[in-house]
Amino acid sequence: MNHLQDKVVVITGASSGIGAVSAKALAARGAKIVATARSQEDLDQLVADINKPGGTAVAKLTDVADTAAMQALADFSVERFGRIDVLVNNAGLMLFSFWKDLALDDWNRMIDVNIRGYLNGVHAVLPVMLRQKSGHILNVDSVVGHQVGDGAGVYSSTKFFVQAMTESMRKELGVREGIKASTISPGVIDTGWADKVTDPVGRKAAQELNAIAVSPQSVADAVVHALDQPADVTVNYLIISPTRQNW
């Protein structure tokens, strides 16, 4: 049975990588997609890719760190489709540094996107879901939300935050209100991130690590699995890692 047919799914960070592939996979199952990111060109391409074969998708340029912009996204979704069934909090920023680097700007940027962005999403869609008495919030996390990686203290901290917020939401919103909360924690995924590392030594290490990476489709398959469940079943936590990843 398909539990995704006609569900209205809002996806942040949908212009590329896990977000874009997940949007296409959910649309193929009959979901109506509201895609958001900060690249209008990429969003337009995603919408075209979904709508051309008969799917349903719209897009709205949004900065997840902007509370008013996220509220406008929720309002846009309701105006367009009448409801919001799912929020996939996916937009994220991964910047590595050691504590001695005192990279305060990078720390704040990750806090803005990885923490405030997720909270802004919940703040925007939760009133709609409470009125509906149904909904599902899926927070994309990371394996470093379960164990701390070298040079990733702040990034890991933001992902530990996601674990804590989702567990709290599961107990409060799931048990009391019937609104589901889930996390999916990917390991090394080939999203092109390794080639974006500017430091030559760091890029070499990243590319070596990326050699074992799996495709974003693997995570998208997990997203579909977590969301395509009956109302009385919640997939609470999933970790998706390459078989040869040892952490």
VEXZA-960675 format. One record per residue: residue number from 1; residue in three letters; x, y, z of N, C-alpha, C, O in turn. Coordinates in steps of 0.02 Angstrom, whole numbers, plus 50000, padded with zeros to 5 digits. Layout:
// residues N
REC dokol drenza  n.c1  n.c2  n.c3 ca.c1 ca.c2 ca.c3  c.c1  c.c2  c.c3  o.c1  o.c2  o.c3
REC   NUM    ALA     X     Y     Z     X     Y     Z     X     Y     Z     X     Y     Z
...
***
This chain:
// residues 247
REC dokol drenza  n.c1  n.c2  n.c3 ca.c1 ca.c2 ca.c3  c.c1  c.c2  c.c3  o.c1  o.c2  o.c3
REC     1    MET 50042 49940 50000 50000 50000 50000 50044 50062 50000 50094 50065 50035
REC     2    ASN 50025 50112 49961 50062 50174 49956 50033 50226 50004 49976 50249 49994
REC     3    HIS 50071 50243 50056 50047 50293 50105 50070 50363 50088 50058 50410 50127
REC     4    LEU 50103 50372 50031 50128 50438 50012 50086 50473 49960 50096 50532 49946
REC     5    GLN 50038 50438 49931 49997 50467 49878 49962 50530 49903 49925 50529 49952
REC     6    ASP 49974 50585 49867 49943 50650 49880 49965 50683 49945 49936 50735 49964
REC     7    LYS 50015 50656 49979 50041 50690 50038 50080 50752 50017 50117 50750 49967
REC     8    VAL 50072 50806 50054 50107 50868 50040 50172 50869 50080 50171 50869 50142
REC     9    VAL 50228 50868 50045 50293 50862 50077 50335 50924 50064 50349 50941 50006
REC    10    VAL 50355 50958 50117 50399 51016 50113 50471 50991 50126 50484 50958 50176
REC    11    ILE 50516 51006 50079 50585 50983 50085 50632 51043 50082 50631 51080 50033
REC    12    THR 50673 51052 50133 50724 51104 50131 50788 51076 50102 50799 51016 50103
REC    13    GLY 50831 51120 50078 50893 51098 50046 50880 51052 49987 50916 51004 49977
REC    14    ALA 50829 51069 49948 50805 51023 49896 50837 51034 49828 50820 50999 49781
REC    15    SER 50882 51081 49822 50909 51098 49756 50961 51049 49731 50977 51049 49672
REC    16    SER 50989 51008 49776 51042 50962 49755 51049 50906 49805 51016 50906 49857
REC    17    GLY 51092 50857 49790 51109 50804 49836 51050 50765 49862 51004 50748 49825
REC    18    ILE 51052 50750 49926 51001 50709 49958 50932 50740 49950 50883 50704 49938
REC    19    GLY 50927 50805 49957 50862 50839 49953 50830 50831 49885 50770 50815 49881
REC    20    ALA 50868 50841 49832 50841 50837 49764 50821 50765 49747 50767 50753 49719
REC    21    VAL 50864 50718 49764 50849 50647 49748 50789 50623 49789 50747 50586 49763
REC    22    SER 50785 50644 49852 50727 50625 49893 50663 50655 49866 50611 50621 49865
REC    23    ALA 50665 50718 49844 50606 50750 49816 50580 50710 49756 50520 50699 49749
REC    24    LYS 50626 50690 49712 50606 50651 49653 50578 50583 49673 50528 50560 49644
REC    25    ALA 50609 50550 49722 50586 50485 49743 50517 50488 49775 50475 50445 49763
REC    26    LEU 50504 50539 49815 50439 50548 49847 50386 50566 49795 50329 50542 49798
REC    27    ALA 50404 50609 49748 50357 50628 49695 50337 50567 49653 50280 50561 49631
REC    28    ALA 50385 50522 49642 50371 50462 49604 50321 50417 49640 50288 50375 49608
REC    29    ARG 50315 50425 49705 50266 50387 49745 50200 50425 49753 50156 50403 49789
REC    30    GLY 50194 50482 49718 50131 50518 49719 50127 50576 49767 50074 50607 49772
REC    31    ALA 50182 50592 49801 50181 50649 49847 50183 50715 49808 50210 50718 49753
REC    32    LYS 50154 50767 49838 50157 50834 49810 50214 50872 49845 50213 50880 49906
REC    33    ILE 50262 50894 49806 50324 50920 49834 50324 50996 49835 50308 51029 49785
REC    34    VAL 50343 51024 49893 50359 51095 49899 50433 51098 49914 50455 51083 49970
REC    35    ALA 50472 51117 49864 50545 51116 49869 50571 51185 49886 50546 51236 49860
REC    36    THR 50621 51188 49930 50649 51252 49947 50724 51247 49954 50750 51195 49976
REC    37    ALA 50759 51299 49936 50832 51304 49941 50849 51377 49926 50806 51420 49924
REC    38    ARG 50914 51390 49915 50935 51458 49901 50960 51467 49829 50987 51519 49812
REC    39    SER 50949 51416 49787 50968 51421 49716 50906 51415 49673 50879 51361 49664
REC    40    GLN 50884 51472 49646 50823 51471 49605 50832 51428 49543 50786 51391 49524
REC    41    GLU 50889 51432 49511 50901 51394 49450 50896 51319 49463 50864 51283 49424
REC    42    ASP 50927 51296 49516 50924 51224 49532 50854 51203 49552 50832 51148 49535
REC    43    LEU 50818 51246 49589 50749 51230 49607 50704 51225 49545 50662 51181 49540
REC    44    ASP 50714 51271 49498 50674 51270 49437 50687 51205 49398 50641 51175 49370
REC    45    GLN 50750 51183 49397 50766 51121 49362 50733 51061 49397 50708 51016 49364
REC    46    LEU 50735 51061 49464 50704 51006 49502 50630 51002 49488 50603 50948 49476
REC    47    VAL 50596 51059 49490 50524 51061 49478 50508 51035 49408 50461 50998 49398
REC    48    ALA 50548 51056 49359 50538 51032 49291 50548 50957 49286 50509 50922 49252
REC    49    ASP 50599 50932 49319 50613 50859 49318 50556 50819 49348 50543 50763 49327
REC    50    ILE 50523 50847 49399 50468 50811 49431 50403 50818 49392 50366 50769 49383
REC    51    ASN 50389 50878 49368 50325 50891 49335 50321 50862 49265 50267 50841 49243
REC    52    LYS 50376 50859 49230 50375 50835 49160 50348 50765 49154 50307 50753 49109
REC    53    PRO 50368 50717 49196 50340 50649 49189 50272 50640 49223 50246 50585 49226
REC    54    GLY 50243 50695 49249 50176 50690 49278 50173 50698 49353 50120 50689 49383
REC    55    GLY 50229 50715 49385 50228 50727 49457 50203 50796 49474 50184 50835 49429
REC    56    THR 50203 50812 49538 50179 50877 49561 50231 50908 49607 50247 50881 49660
REC    57    ALA 50257 50965 49586 50307 51000 49627 50303 51075 49614 50291 51098 49558
REC    58    VAL 50314 51113 49667 50322 51185 49663 50383 51203 49704 50407 51162 49744
REC    59    ALA 50408 51264 49695 50468 51284 49732 50461 51355 49757 50426 51397 49728
REC    60    LYS 50497 51367 49812 50499 51436 49839 50569 51447 49867 50592 51410 49910
REC    61    LEU 50601 51498 49843 50668 51517 49867 50664 51537 49940 50625 51581 49958
REC    62    THR 50703 51505 49983 50698 51517 50055 50765 51508 50089 50803 51462 50073
REC    63    ASP 50780 51551 50136 50838 51543 50181 50811 51515 50246 50774 51548 50282
REC    64    VAL 50830 51453 50262 50802 51420 50321 50820 51456 50386 50785 51449 50436
REC    65    ALA 50874 51495 50385 50893 51531 50446 50850 51592 50459 50857 51623 50511
REC    66    ASP 50807 51609 50412 50763 51667 50417 50694 51643 50440 50658 51611 50402
REC    67    THR 50676 51660 50502 50613 51636 50530 50553 51659 50489 50507 51619 50476
REC    68    ALA 50552 51721 50468 50496 51747 50429 50491 51713 50361 50437 51699 50337
REC    69    ALA 50549 51699 50331 50549 51665 50266 50522 51594 50272 50486 51571 50227
REC    70    MET 50538 51560 50326 50512 51492 50336 50437 51493 50349 50401 51448 50328
REC    71    GLN 50413 51545 50384 50341 51551 50394 50306 51564 50328 50252 51537 50315
REC    72    ALA 50337 51605 50286 50309 51619 50220 50307 51555 50178 50261 51546 50138
REC    73    LEU 50356 51512 50186 50357 51448 50151 50299 51404 50172 50265 51374 50130
REC    74    ALA 50286 51401 50238 50230 51362 50262 50164 51390 50237 50120 51353 50216
REC    75    ASP 50157 51456 50239 50096 51488 50215 50086 51474 50140 50030 51460 50118
REC    76    PHE 50140 51478 50102 50137 51463 50030 50114 51391 50018 50074 51379 49973
REC    77    SER 50139 51344 50058 50121 51274 50050 50047 51262 50063 50013 51226 50026
REC    78    VAL 50022 51294 50116 49951 51286 50133 49907 51320 50080 49855 51293 50061
REC    79    GLU 49928 51379 50058 49889 51413 50005 49886 51372 49941 49835 51372 49907
REC    80    ARG 49940 51338 49926 49943 51301 49863 49908 51233 49868 49873 51213 49822
REC    81    PHE 49917 51198 49924 49892 51130 49929 49842 51118 49985 49813 51064 49990
REC    82    GLY 49832 51167 50029 49782 51161 50081 49805 51128 50145 49768 51127 50194
REC    83    ARG 49866 51101 50146 49890 51066 50205 49965 51055 50200 49996 51068 50148
REC    84    ILE 49995 51032 50254 50064 51009 50255 50065 50943 50292 50050 50940 50352
REC    85    ASP 50083 50890 50258 50085 50824 50290 50154 50805 50316 50160 50770 50366
REC    86    VAL 50206 50829 50282 50274 50809 50299 50321 50868 50293 50316 50907 50245
REC    87    LEU 50366 50875 50341 50423 50920 50335 50486 50878 50335 50497 50840 50383
REC    88    VAL 50527 50884 50283 50593 50853 50284 50644 50908 50295 50660 50946 50249
REC    89    ASN 50668 50913 50357 50720 50961 50374 50786 50932 50349 50815 50888 50380
REC    90    ASN 50810 50957 50292 50869 50928 50260 50925 50977 50249 50983 50957 50246
REC    91    ALA 50911 51041 50244 50963 51091 50230 51016 51088 50285 51000 51091 50344
REC    92    GLY 51079 51083 50265 51132 51078 50315 51197 51107 50289 51207 51115 50229
REC    93    LEU 51241 51124 50336 51305 51153 50319 51359 51116 50358 51356 51112 50420
REC    94    MET 51409 51090 50322 51462 51050 50353 51528 51086 50342 51555 51086 50286
REC    95    LEU 51555 51116 50395 51618 51152 50392 51664 51124 50447 51645 51122 50505
REC    96    PHE 51723 51102 50427 51768 51071 50475 51822 51120 50499 51848 51160 50460
REC    97    SER 51837 51116 50562 51892 51155 50591 51907 51126 50660 51866 51093 50690
REC    98    PHE 51968 51140 50683 51986 51120 50751 51970 51177 50799 51966 51235 50779
REC    99    TRP 51961 51160 50862 51943 51211 50911 51995 51267 50913 51977 51326 50919
REC   100    LYS 52060 51249 50906 52112 51299 50910 52109 51349 50851 52140 51402 50854
REC   101    ASP 52072 51331 50798 52064 51377 50742 52019 51437 50758 52021 51488 50725
REC   102    LEU 51978 51428 50810 51932 51482 50832 51891 51509 50774 51884 51570 50765
REC   103    ALA 51863 51463 50735 51827 51482 50674 51755 51503 50690 51707 51469 50672
REC   104    LEU 51749 51558 50725 51684 51579 50751 51633 51591 50696 51574 51573 50704
REC   105    ASP 51653 51620 50641 51606 51632 50586 51578 51566 50560 51518 51561 50548
REC   106    ASP 51621 51516 50552 51597 51450 50529 51551 51418 50581 51500 51388 50564
REC   107    TRP 51569 51425 50645 51526 51397 50697 51457 51428 50694 51407 51392 50696
REC   108    ASN 51454 51494 50689 51389 51528 50687 51349 51510 50625 51288 51504 50628
REC   109    ARG 51383 51503 50568 51347 51484 50507 51315 51415 50515 51258 51404 50493
REC   110    MET 51351 51368 50545 51322 51301 50555 51265 51302 50605 51215 51268 50596
REC   111    ILE 51272 51341 50657 51218 51348 50706 51156 51378 50673 51100 51356 50686
REC   112    ASP 51166 51428 50630 51109 51460 50596 51072 51410 50551 51010 51409 50552
REC   113    VAL 51108 51371 50513 51075 51325 50466 51054 51260 50499 50997 51238 50492
REC   114    ASN 51100 51229 50535 51089 51161 50560 51044 51158 50622 51012 51107 50635
REC   115    ILE 51042 51212 50659 51000 51213 50719 50941 51261 50710 50884 51240 50712
REC   116    ARG 50957 51326 50699 50902 51374 50691 50859 51356 50630 50798 51364 50632
REC   117    GLY 50890 51333 50577 50852 51314 50518 50802 51259 50532 50745 51262 50508
REC   118    TYR 50822 51209 50570 50776 51155 50587 50721 51179 50634 50663 51161 50626
REC   119    LEU 50740 51220 50683 50690 51247 50729 50640 51292 50692 50581 51291 50707
REC   120    ASN 50665 51332 50646 50620 51375 50607 50571 51334 50566 50512 51353 50560
REC   121    GLY 50594 51278 50539 50549 51234 50502 50494 51206 50546 50436 51206 50527
REC   122    VAL 50513 51182 50605 50463 51155 50651 50415 51209 50672 50354 51198 50674
REC   123    HIS 50441 51268 50688 50399 51324 50709 50348 51342 50656 50291 51361 50673
REC   124    ALA 50367 51337 50593 50322 51357 50539 50268 51306 50524 50211 51324 50511
REC   125    VAL 50286 51241 50526 50237 51190 50505 50197 51160 50562 50142 51134 50551
REC   126    LEU 50223 51164 50622 50189 51129 50677 50118 51153 50690 50074 51111 50702
REC   127    PRO 50104 51218 50689 50034 51239 50699 49986 51208 50648 49930 51191 50664
REC   128    VAL 50010 51201 50586 49968 51170 50534 49955 51097 50551 49898 51074 50546
REC   129    MET 50006 51061 50572 49999 50990 50588 49955 50980 50649 49917 50932 50653
REC   130    LEU 49961 51025 50698 49919 51019 50758 49846 51029 50740 49802 50995 50767
REC   131    ARG 49832 51076 50695 49763 51086 50673 49737 51025 50635 49679 51005 50643
REC   132    GLN 49780 50996 50596 49761 50936 50557 49755 50874 50601 49721 50826 50583
REC   133    LYS 49789 50876 50659 49796 50818 50703 49833 50761 50668 49821 50702 50681
REC   134    SER 49880 50781 50625 49923 50731 50592 49981 50767 50560 49978 50827 50545
REC   135    GLY 50035 50730 50549 50093 50758 50517 50155 50717 50532 50153 50672 50575
REC   136    HIS 50209 50732 50497 50271 50695 50507 50329 50743 50495 50333 50775 50443
REC   137    ILE 50374 50749 50545 50434 50790 50538 50494 50743 50536 50507 50707 50584
REC   138    LEU 50529 50744 50481 50588 50702 50473 50650 50746 50471 50657 50788 50426
REC   139    ASN 50693 50737 50520 50754 50777 50525 50813 50737 50498 50831 50685 50526
REC   140    VAL 50844 50761 50445 50904 50727 50419 50963 50746 50463 50979 50805 50472
REC   141    ASP 50994 50695 50491 51048 50704 50540 51114 50682 50508 51126 50697 50449
REC   142    SER 51156 50648 50544 51221 50624 50519 51248 50573 50568 51229 50572 50626
REC   143    VAL 51293 50531 50543 51326 50484 50589 51366 50521 50642 51377 50495 50696
REC   144    VAL 51389 50583 50626 51425 50621 50676 51379 50651 50729 51402 50684 50775
REC   145    GLY 51315 50639 50722 51268 50653 50776 51265 50597 50826 51228 50601 50876
REC   146    HIS 51303 50544 50813 51306 50486 50859 51377 50478 50888 51384 50452 50943
REC   147    GLN 51427 50501 50851 51496 50500 50876 51534 50559 50845 51521 50578 50788
REC   148    VAL 51580 50587 50884 51613 50648 50863 51673 50632 50818 51715 50591 50835
REC   149    GLY 51675 50666 50760 51731 50658 50715 51785 50709 50726 51772 50764 50752
REC   150    ASP 51847 50692 50708 51904 50737 50716 51894 50800 50675 51877 50797 50615
REC   151    GLY 51904 50858 50706 51896 50921 50671 51824 50940 50658 51811 50985 50618
REC   152    ALA 51778 50906 50690 51707 50917 50676 51668 50931 50741 51609 50912 50746
REC   153    GLY 51700 50963 50789 51668 50973 50854 51602 51010 50850 51553 50988 50879
REC   154    VAL 51601 51067 50815 51540 51107 50812 51489 51073 50765 51429 51071 50781
REC   155    TYR 51512 51048 50709 51466 51014 50663 51433 50955 50699 51372 50945 50695
REC   156    SER 51474 50914 50734 51446 50858 50772 51397 50883 50825 51345 50852 50836
REC   157    SER 51413 50938 50857 51369 50964 50909 51301 50983 50880 51249 50970 50912
REC   158    THR 51300 51012 50821 51236 51029 50791 51196 50967 50775 51134 50967 50780
REC   159    LYS 51230 50913 50757 51194 50851 50740 51173 50813 50803 51122 50779 50801
REC   160    PHE 51211 50819 50857 51187 50792 50921 51124 50829 50943 51078 50799 50971
REC   161    PHE 51122 50894 50930 51062 50934 50945 51002 50905 50907 50948 50898 50936
REC   162    VAL 51011 50888 50844 50956 50860 50804 50931 50795 50835 50871 50783 50836
REC   163    GLN 50977 50753 50859 50956 50691 50892 50912 50707 50953 50860 50677 50963
REC   164    ALA 50935 50755 50993 50898 50771 51055 50830 50802 51039 50780 50783 51071
REC   165    MET 50827 50848 50991 50764 50880 50976 50714 50829 50949 50654 50832 50965
REC   166    THR 50738 50783 50908 50692 50734 50878 50666 50685 50931 50607 50667 50929
REC   167    GLU 50709 50665 50976 50686 50619 51029 50634 50654 51073 50585 50623 51093
REC   168    SER 50646 50718 51088 50596 50755 51127 50531 50761 51089 50477 50753 51118
REC   169    MET 50535 50775 51024 50475 50781 50983 50438 50714 50978 50377 50712 50979
REC   170    ARG 50476 50660 50973 50445 50594 50970 50402 50581 51032 50346 50556 51027
REC   171    LYS 50430 50597 51090 50394 50584 51152 50336 50633 51163 50283 50613 51186
REC   172    GLU 50347 50696 51146 50295 50746 51159 50243 50749 51104 50183 50745 51117
REC   173    LEU 50266 50756 51042 50219 50763 50986 50192 50696 50962 50133 50690 50946
REC   174    GLY 50236 50647 50958 50213 50581 50934 50165 50548 50982 50109 50530 50964
REC   175    VAL 50187 50540 51044 50147 50505 51094 50083 50543 51112 50030 50514 51119
REC   176    ARG 50089 50609 51120 50032 50649 51144 49987 50675 51088 49927 50682 51097
REC   177    GLU 50017 50689 51030 49979 50724 50977 49971 50682 50914 49933 50701 50869
REC   178    GLY 50006 50627 50908 50002 50586 50848 50040 50615 50789 50029 50594 50732
REC   179    ILE 50086 50661 50802 50127 50690 50749 50196 50657 50752 50231 50661 50803
REC   180    LYS 50214 50623 50699 50275 50582 50699 50338 50625 50696 50338 50681 50669
REC   181    ALA 50393 50598 50724 50458 50629 50718 50510 50574 50707 50510 50523 50742
REC   182    SER 50553 50585 50658 50603 50535 50639 50669 50568 50623 50672 50628 50608
REC   183    THR 50723 50529 50627 50787 50552 50601 50816 50499 50555 50806 50439 50564
REC   184    ILE 50852 50523 50505 50894 50480 50462 50964 50508 50465 50975 50567 50453
REC   185    SER 51011 50465 50482 51081 50487 50491 51125 50455 50437 51143 50397 50442
REC   186    PRO 51142 50493 50385 51186 50466 50333 51259 50464 50354 51282 50506 50393
REC   187    GLY 51295 50415 50328 51367 50414 50333 51396 50453 50274 51371 50506 50256
REC   188    VAL 51449 50426 50244 51482 50461 50189 51440 50452 50125 51432 50397 50100
REC   189    ILE 51415 50507 50100 51372 50507 50041 51407 50548 49987 51432 50602 50001
REC   190    ASP 51407 50524 49927 51440 50559 49871 51394 50613 49844 51354 50601 49798
REC   191    THR 51401 50672 49872 51362 50730 49849 51406 50782 49816 51384 50838 49803
REC   192    GLY 51469 50765 49802 51516 50812 49774 51552 50854 49825 51590 50899 49807
REC   193    TRP 51541 50840 49889 51569 50881 49943 51646 50879 49943 51678 50929 49958
REC   194    ALA 51675 50822 49926 51748 50815 49931 51784 50862 49883 51837 50888 49900
REC   195    ASP 51756 50873 49825 51788 50916 49776 51782 50990 49794 51815 51032 49763
REC   196    LYS 51741 51006 49843 51732 51076 49863 51780 51096 49919 51783 51155 49936
REC   197    VAL 51818 51048 49946 51867 51064 49998 51925 51102 49966 51955 51077 49918
REC   198    THR 51940 51161 49992 51990 51204 49959 52062 51187 49979 52107 51194 49938
REC   199    ASP 52073 51166 50040 52141 51149 50062 52164 51086 50025 52129 51036 50027
REC   200    PRO 52223 51088 49992 52246 51030 49953 52253 50966 49994 52232 50913 49971
REC   201    VAL 52280 50971 50054 52287 50911 50096 52219 50886 50117 52205 50826 50116
REC   202    GLY 52176 50932 50137 52109 50914 50157 52069 50884 50100 52030 50837 50109
REC   203    ARG 52079 50911 50040 52043 50885 49982 52064 50814 49967 52022 50771 49951
REC   204    LYS 52129 50800 49972 52153 50732 49959 52123 50683 50009 52101 50628 49990
REC   205    ALA 52121 50702 50073 52092 50658 50124 52017 50649 50112 51991 50594 50120
REC   206    ALA 51984 50703 50092 51912 50699 50079 51897 50654 50020 51850 50615 50022
REC   207    GLN 51938 50659 49968 51926 50618 49909 51939 50544 49924 51905 50501 49897
REC   208    GLU 51989 50531 49966 52002 50461 49986 51943 50434 50026 51922 50376 50016
REC   209    LEU 51916 50474 50071 51857 50453 50109 51797 50443 50064 51758 50396 50072
REC   210    ASN 51790 50488 50016 51732 50486 49971 51734 50426 49925 51683 50408 49895
REC   211    ALA 51792 50393 49920 51797 50335 49877 51752 50278 49899 51733 50236 49859
REC   212    ILE 51734 50276 49964 51690 50223 49989 51617 50247 49993 51573 50209 50014
REC   213    ALA 51605 50309 49973 51539 50338 49983 51486 50303 49941 51500 50275 49888
REC   214    VAL 51425 50306 49966 51368 50281 49928 51330 50341 49899 51343 50398 49917
REC   215    SER 51284 50327 49853 51250 50381 49818 51194 50411 49861 51169 50378 49907
REC   216    PRO 51173 50473 49845 51116 50503 49881 51052 50462 49873 51007 50466 49915
REC   217    GLN 51048 50421 49821 50988 50380 49811 50978 50332 49870 50922 50316 49887
REC   218    SER 51033 50310 49900 51028 50264 49957 50992 50298 50015 50952 50267 50050
REC   219    VAL 51006 50362 50025 50972 50399 50079 50900 50414 50059 50855 50410 50100
REC   220    ALA 50890 50431 49995 50822 50444 49972 50778 50382 49981 50719 50389 50000
REC   221    ASP 50805 50323 49969 50767 50262 49980 50747 50255 50054 50692 50233 50070
REC   222    ALA 50793 50275 50098 50777 50273 50170 50724 50325 50188 50681 50311 50230
REC   223    VAL 50727 50383 50157 50676 50435 50168 50607 50409 50148 50559 50416 50185
REC   224    VAL 50604 50378 50090 50540 50349 50067 50516 50296 50116 50457 50295 50134
REC   225    HIS 50561 50253 50138 50541 50200 50186 50514 50230 50250 50462 50208 50276
REC   226    ALA 50548 50280 50277 50527 50310 50340 50459 50344 50334 50419 50343 50381
REC   227    LEU 50445 50375 50277 50384 50413 50269 50325 50371 50243 50267 50389 50254
REC   228    ASP 50340 50316 50210 50287 50275 50180 50265 50221 50229 50273 50162 50217
REC   229    GLN 50237 50244 50285 50214 50199 50339 50142 50218 50358 50122 50275 50351
REC   230    PRO 50104 50169 50383 50036 50185 50406 50038 50232 50466 50090 50242 50497
REC   231    ALA 49981 50261 50481 49977 50312 50533 49999 50288 50602 50023 50327 50642
REC   232    ASP 49993 50223 50614 50009 50198 50681 50080 50170 50685 50098 50137 50734
REC   233    VAL 50122 50183 50635 50191 50159 50634 50238 50217 50622 50229 50256 50576
REC   234    THR 50290 50223 50665 50341 50274 50655 50410 50240 50651 50428 50201 50695
REC   235    VAL 50447 50255 50599 50517 50236 50596 50556 50290 50632 50562 50346 50608
REC   236    ASN 50581 50274 50691 50610 50325 50734 50680 50348 50711 50692 50407 50704
REC   237    TYR 50725 50300 50700 50794 50316 50684 50821 50268 50632 50810 50208 50636
REC   238    LEU 50856 50295 50582 50891 50254 50532 50961 50283 50523 50970 50343 50518
REC   239    ILE 51010 50239 50520 51079 50258 50503 51096 50223 50438 51092 50162 50432
REC   240    ILE 51116 50263 50388 51132 50237 50322 51205 50251 50309 51225 50309 50301
REC   241    SER 51247 50198 50307 51319 50207 50298 51345 50160 50244 51316 50107 50232
REC   242    PRO 51400 50179 50212 51435 50131 50169 51457 50070 50209 51476 50076 50267
REC   243    THR 51454 50013 50178 51474 49951 50213 51545 49955 50238 51560 49927 50291
REC   244    ARG 51589 49989 50203 51660 49992 50222 51677 50053 50265 51735 50065 50279
REC   245    GLN 51627 50090 50287 51641 50146 50333 51647 50119 50403 51602 50084 50427
REC   246    ASN 51703 50135 50438 51716 50104 50503 51700 50150 50562 51723 50138 50618
REC   247    TRP 51661 50203 50550 51641 50246 50605 51571 50273 50593 51544 50310 50634
***
